[in-house]
Amino acid sequence: MARKNTVKKDVANVGAAPLVKLLTPIEVADTLRLTVGYLAKWRAYGQGPAFVRVGGRIRYRPSDIATYLAQQTRESTSAA
């Protein structure tokens, strides 16, 4: 009699983050009404939305864009 594999299918996914569609710099620049070059400048200076490198390419999580925008919300032009 063959021994059954008792490992649950979900065990292999423990700790794995759910996959989301990553955005390209072009898509983010279009969304924020900026140039791709301006996004590159932000990355160089450690500013702007968080990004990830995938195989040497820059990508953005939609949740990081939303977080960045929420952090930029101000009530007054004189607010820091």
DRENNURO-11467 format. One line per 10 residues: their letters; for each residue y, z negated, x negated of C-alpha. Coordinates in nm, 4 decimals. Each point is the difference from the previous one (the first is absolute). Layout:
N
a> Y Z X ~ ...
END
This chain:
80
markntvkkd> 0.0000 0.0000 0.0000 ~ 0.3393 0.1018 -0.1390 ~ 0.2572 -0.2692 -0.0482 ~ 0.3112 0.0411 0.2166 ~ 0.3420 0.0048 -0.1560 ~ 0.1634 -0.3167 0.1309 ~ 0.3474 0.0705 -0.1362 ~ 0.2451 0.0552 0.2810 ~ 0.1973 0.3230 -0.0018 ~ 0.3302 -0.1892 0.0139
vanvgaaplv> -0.0669 -0.1861 -0.3234 ~ 0.0833 0.3098 -0.2020 ~ 0.3471 0.0062 0.1606 ~ 0.0899 -0.3643 -0.0646 ~ 0.3418 -0.0153 -0.1612 ~ 0.0664 0.3713 0.0418 ~ 0.3455 0.0851 0.1307 ~ 0.0145 0.2305 0.2990 ~ 0.0886 0.3543 -0.0961 ~ 0.3336 0.1366 0.1142
klltpievad> 0.1560 0.3409 -0.0433 ~ 0.2219 -0.0181 -0.3038 ~ 0.3340 0.1774 0.0024 ~ 0.1254 0.2335 -0.2699 ~ 0.3454 -0.0416 -0.1561 ~ 0.1090 0.3112 0.1925 ~ -0.1030 -0.1579 0.3323 ~ 0.1734 -0.3281 -0.0839 ~ 0.3155 0.1730 -0.1217 ~ 0.0109 0.2008 0.3224
tlrltvgyla> -0.0510 -0.3141 0.2097 ~ 0.2707 -0.1946 -0.1819 ~ 0.2305 0.3044 -0.0247 ~ 0.0066 -0.0243 -0.3802 ~ -0.0877 0.2379 -0.2798 ~ -0.3300 -0.0212 -0.1855 ~ 0.2060 -0.0513 -0.3158 ~ 0.1710 -0.3031 0.1486 ~ -0.3405 -0.1541 0.0773 ~ -0.1027 0.0679 -0.3605
kwraygqgpa> 0.3148 -0.1755 -0.1218 ~ -0.0798 -0.3018 0.2186 ~ -0.3512 -0.0168 -0.1470 ~ 0.1374 0.0196 -0.3540 ~ 0.2349 -0.2934 0.0670 ~ -0.2512 -0.2057 0.1992 ~ 0.1885 0.0487 0.3266 ~ -0.0850 0.1507 0.3361 ~ -0.3274 -0.0258 0.1878 ~ -0.3220 -0.1036 -0.1710
fvrvggriry> -0.2262 0.2871 -0.1044 ~ -0.3506 0.0590 -0.1313 ~ -0.1354 0.2337 -0.2648 ~ -0.3061 0.1985 0.0992 ~ -0.1404 0.2138 -0.2781 ~ 0.3396 0.0107 -0.1662 ~ 0.1768 0.1024 0.3198 ~ 0.2542 -0.2113 0.1862 ~ -0.0803 -0.0950 0.3582 ~ 0.1489 -0.2406 0.2535
rpsdiatyla> -0.1663 -0.2156 0.2637 ~ 0.1709 0.0255 0.3407 ~ -0.0037 -0.3810 0.0199 ~ 0.1938 -0.0229 -0.3300 ~ 0.2649 0.2364 0.1364 ~ 0.0312 -0.2123 0.3160 ~ 0.0239 -0.3198 -0.2082 ~ 0.2676 0.1518 -0.2217 ~ 0.2057 0.1086 0.3009 ~ -0.0313 -0.3437 0.1600
qqtrestsaa> 0.1267 -0.1580 -0.3219 ~ 0.3029 0.2323 0.0021 ~ 0.1139 -0.0986 0.3489 ~ 0.3466 -0.1559 -0.0031 ~ 0.2335 -0.1382 0.2642 ~ 0.3171 0.0715 -0.1925 ~ 0.1183 0.2344 -0.2745 ~ 0.1044 -0.3043 -0.2015 ~ -0.3472 -0.1585 0.0153 ~ -0.1812 -0.0175 -0.3340
END
